[in-house]
Amino acid sequence: MRPVTLPSHRRPLKRTIHEVARRARVSTSTVSRTINSPSLVDAETAQRVWKAIEELKYYPNTQARSLVSGRSRIVGLIVSDITNPFFPELVKGFEDVAAQHGYDILVSSTNYDSARMAVCVRRMLERKVDGVAIMTSEMDDHLIEQLAHGKVPMVFLDIGPPGEHISNIVVDYEMGINEAVEHLVALGHRRIGFISGPPGLKSAQVRRSAFLQALDRYGIREDEALVQEGNHKVDGGLEAMTRMLEETIAPTAVLASNDLTAIGMLRALRRAGLVVPRDISVVGFDDIWLAQFTEPPLTTVRLSRDELAEKAFRALLADVGAAPEGVSKPDCTMETHLVIRQTTCQADPARTLSEVLSSH
């Protein structure tokens, strides 16, 4: 079958950057800056250039541009679990800030699997990304060496080793967990449980350790039966909470290592015929968008995805030498803070959860 050739009068015209510049009444370098580094162009000029681009239906040749500049203008983002709402919210924030600076993003998800992490890293190298934000704990020295050998700037969440072109965003999990425990203690709770994440995740280890240290500060003795292991997913929270309710003396309040775990806990408590927060108080961690819509709305510790995305991208931008003049690498630390909603209330010393459970 012979290919169809359109008549010359019906073929789409290939517009050039010079035509865009003439229509927008700017130089070709201003058009290039608007496309590649929009933050360097004032809003009025950028609007005029984008209008000209749209009217002329001009599509920049990204491959040719990459060959000339030596940069792909693509940054990689590796996350743990794309089904956890925390990470799509992080992807959105990262994409928003990348688009503002004329970058595309390449997203990969590890599903908490170190073998899959290796595939993600190889994919980033094959696409010749300008930098990689690794927002997951599944990493080993060999993979870091692969990226470093390719001179790819990296930014890590909590686990980054020191080195050239490596940034590390350290989250102060302890701050938010201290606020949560302080809040519960002020409400009269003394028998407080915790459902952790997978033990192989550093962030989960840090959150569990911060919880135990907070208990110690308030003179509350650790009860191993009230520290259960989850998997940072809804089913893990449901199963861990069910196990905890089987203990002889049940807790009056429970913290979760993340919000999905807390949502699973709410399901387990409802199945057991318990009312939150009258019978038991619940606190999550992350403050995903859905947390405000649980029933009742979830008290949780906020870890801002927008702030995390902004810090991660700007750290990469500084490392690839593309940061605007006068902009230095950001302070790579993040605070966490308690958001009080409706899943916590005053403990009733005359009403034990064990008695409530035995009555059902």
N, C-alpha and C positions, 0 to 999 in steps of 0.2 A: 504494500500500500504506500503510495507516494505521499510525502508530507504536504500539508496544506500551506500554501504561501499567501499571506494577505496582500492585497494590492497596496502599493506604496502609500496611497492616500488614507488607508485604514490602519497603517502600522503606527503603534504608539511612538511618540517622539522621545528621544533620549535627551533629557534636559541636563544642563551642566551647571556647575556651581557659579559660573560667571553670569549666567542668566538670572539665577536667584539673587546674586549680589546687585545686578542692575535694577531688578524690580524692587528690591528692598532698600535701594539707595545706600548701600554699605559696601565695604571692601570684601573680597573673597575670604580674607583671613577672619573677618568678623563672622561670616557665615560658618566658617570652619569652627570657630570658637563656640558659636551658638549650638552647633551639633555635638561637638566633642566635650566642651567644658562650659555648659550653660551657666554655671554659677559665676563665671567671669564676665558675663555680658549683662548690661542693665536691662530691666524688665521691658521697657518700651521698645528698645532695639530688638531684643529677642522676639517679642511679639510680632514685630514687622517682618523679621526674617522667617519665622515659622508660617506666617500668612503667605509669604511669597513661595515657600516650599510647597505648601498645600495647593496653592493656585496652579503652580507649574507641574505639580505631581512629580517632584524631584525626589529620587531615591539615591542616597549616597552609596557608593560602592565600598562596602565595609571591608571586603577582602583586600582591595587595593589600598585602602587607607591603612590597614594593619601592616601591609608590606612596607609602606613608606615610613610609618611611625615606629615599627617594631613592636607594637602593642596590639593585642586583640580587642581591647576595651570590653573584655568580659571578665567578671570576677566570679569565683566559685563560692558556693555556700553549701556546707555539708552539715546536715542535721541528723538527729537520732531517729525520730519517729514522726513521719509526716502525717500520721493519723491522730497524733496528739495535738489538740488545738493550739497549744503553746507555740509549736513550730510553724504552722501556716501563718500565724500572726507575726512571728519573727521574719518569715520569708517576705511577707507583705511590707513590713517596715524596711527591710534591707533593700527590696526592689524599689521602693519609693525613693530612698536616699540615693541609690545607684543611678536611677533615671535622672535625678536632678543634676547629676554630674556626667551624664552622657554615657553611662555604662549599662551593658546587659548583664544578667546573672545566669549562672548555670547551677541548678539545684540538684543535690543528691541526698538520699536518705539511707542510713546504715541499718536501721531496724535493730540497733544495739548489737550488731554482728561485726566483729573485728575483721572477718574475711571479706565481708561486703564493703568494709571501710577501705580495704586495699583496692577494690574495683573502683570505688569513688575517686580515690587519689589518682589512679591511672587515667580515668576519664578526664580529670582536670588537666593532667599533663598533656594528654593527646590534644585537647582543645586549646592548649597554650594560654591558659587564663593568666591575667595580670596579677592575680593574688587569690588567696583562698581563706575564707572565714570558716573555721572548724568549730562549730557549735555543738560538740558532742564529746563524750569521754572515751570513745573507741579509737584509740590511737596508740601506735607503738613507735619506737625509735627508728625502725627501718623505714617506715612510711614518711616520717619527718625528714629523714636523710634523702629520700627520693625527691621530695619537694625542694629541699635546700639545695640539692645538686642542680636542679633546674632553675635555681635562683628565683623561686616563686615566693614572694612575701606571704606570710601566714599570720593570722590572728586566731588565738585559741580562747576557749571558755574554760578558765580555771586550770588547765593542765599544760599550758605552753612552757617548754623549756627555754632558758635564756639562750639568746643567739642573735646573729645578724638577721635583720628583716623578719624578726619574730616578735609579735606582740601578744600580751596575755591580759584578758579581761578577768579580773578577780571579783567574784560576786560575794558580798558580805552576807552570806546566809545566816550567820549567827545573829546579826542585828534584828532581822525580822522574826526569827524564832524566839529570841529573847523577849521581843515585844509581845509575841503570842502567849508565851508562858506567863509573863508578867500580867497580861490581861486576864488569863484564866485564874491565876492565884488571887488577883484582886477580886474576882467573882466568888471566891471561897472554895475553889477546886483544889484538892490535894492528891487525889488519885487520878493521875493524868497518863493516858496511853499515847503511843506513837506507832504509826505504820510507815515503815521505811520504803525506799525503792530498792532496786536490785543491788546486792552488795558489791558487784563489780564496778558500779558507777561511782566515780569520785564525788560527784555532787551529792549523791544519795548518802555516802559515807559521812560527808561533812555535815549534812542536815541532821543525821542521827546523832552524831557526836555533839553538835550544838545543842540539841534537845536535852541530852543527858547532862551536859554541863550546866544548862539552865536549871534543871531540877536540883542539882547539887547546890547551886547558889541559894536556892530557897529552902534548903534543908530537907528536900523531899527525897526519900530513899528510892532508888531504882528497883522496880519489880520487873524481872525479865519476862514474865508472862504478859506484861502490858507493852512490850516492844515486839511487834510482829513484823515479818518481812512481806512486802508487797512487790509489785512489778511495774509500778508507775502507770498502770492501766486500770480501767474500771473493774474488770473481773478480779484483779489482784486485791483491790480495796475491799470488794464485797467478801471475798474469801477470808482475808485477814481479819476483818471486823467480825465476821461470824465466829472465827476461832477465839477471838478475844472475849466475846460474849459468853463463851462456854466456861470461862474461868470462875473460880469460886467467888471471888470478890471482883466484880466488874468495875471499870473506870467510870468516872462522872464526866470526863472530857477526854477527847482524843485529837491529836494533831496528825495530819497526813503529810507525807513527803511531797505530794503534788496534788493539784485539784482533781485530776481524774481519779486518783485514789480516794479522795474525799467524796466524790460523787458515788463511787462504788460503796463506800461506807454508809452513805445516806440510804442507799437501796437496802443494805443488810439490816440497818436499824428499823426501817419501815417494815420489812418482812418479819422482824421479831416483835412487831407491835409497839415499838417505842416511838415517842414523839420528840423530835429535835426542835428546840434545845431544852424543853422542859425536863426530859428524862436524861439526856446526855448532850453535852456541847461538842461541836465539831469545828475544827479549823483546817483549812487547806493551805496550799502553797503554790504560787505563780500568779494568781488572779487572772486566769484566762477569761475571755469575753463571756463565756457561758456561766461563769460563777455567779454573776448577778441575777441569773434567771433560774437557778435551782430553787427548789421549794423545801424549806425557806431559803432565801438568798444567802450564799456562803460567805462566812467570815474567813478571810484568807490573807496570806502574806503576798504582797505585790512585788513581782520582778518585772519591770517594764520592758516589753519587747521592743518598743520604739527606741528607747534609750540604748538598749543593747545593740540593736541594728545600727544606730547612728555611730556609736563608739567603734563597733567592729569595722564598718566601712571606712570611717575616717582614719583608723589605724592603718588599713591597707593603702588608702590614698596617699598617706604620708610616706609609706614605704616604697611606693612605685614612683615617687617623685612628682606626683601630679597634684599635690595639695596647693591651693591658692597661696600666693605670697603672704607671709606673716602667719600662716596657720601651722601650728606645730602638732605633734602627735598628742592625742587626747589623754587625759588622766584615765588610765584603764582600770578603774575601780567602780563598782556599782553598789548602791545601797538597796536594802529591801525594807519594806515597812508594812505593818499590819493594817488591813482594811476591815473595819468592824461592820458586819451586816447583821443577820438575824439567826445565825446558827449557834450563838453563844448566849448564855444568861447566867444569872446568879445560881450558885449551887444551893440545893436544899438539904441541909444536914439531917433533917428528919426523914428524908426520902432516899433510900439507897436503891441503886439500880438493880442489885441482886434481888431485892424484894419485889421490884416492879416486874422483873423477868419471871420470877417464880409464880406471880399472879396470873401470867398469860397461859 
